[in-house]
Amino acid sequence: MTEKVKLLGNIDLGAHDYEIHIKKLIHEDESKTLYGRHSVDQNVIFLNEDIVLSRKYETLIHEIIHAICYNTGQDHDENMIEALSNGLHQLGVGEYLWKKIQKKS
């Protein structure tokens, strides 16, 4: 069975062109939901197709912050990433990035 993946668009992060994809994501622990994942090696960010749009916005910010931290060699942890992504989402950054990514494609 072929995996369904939708390309949302692209974004430049640290002089690297990242593709943003929406697909079904499954957490290794079946009792949890996997919202997003990123691959620095492949310059790809995946967002779970099964979460509501506002969660996609926040998760996009979350994964972008991860990519920025990895690309710049910064130490970071999930609590810091969650706090930043939640705060930026409340300011409308996720919706802004979503629209920007779609316009670029």
C-alpha positions, 0 to 999 in steps of 0.5 A: 500500500502506497503512503499518502503524502501531501506537499504543503509547500517549502520554507527556507531555514538557515539557507536550506530549503525545507519541504513541508508535508502532511501525512498520517503519522503514528507514534511508537507508543500507540497511546500517544499522538505524533503531531509532527516530525522533522528530518534535518538530513532530508530537509523535510518537516512532516505534519500529522494529517489527523490533527485539527488545523490549529494544531497543525499551525502550532506543530509547524512552528514547533518543528521549525524551531527544532530545525533552527536549533539543530541547524545552529547547534543549539541545545534545546529540550521539548519543554522549551520548544513547547513553550516557544511554539505555544506562545508564537502560535498565540501571536498568529505566527503559525497561521502566518507561516502556513499562508507563506509556505503555500504562497511560495509553492 
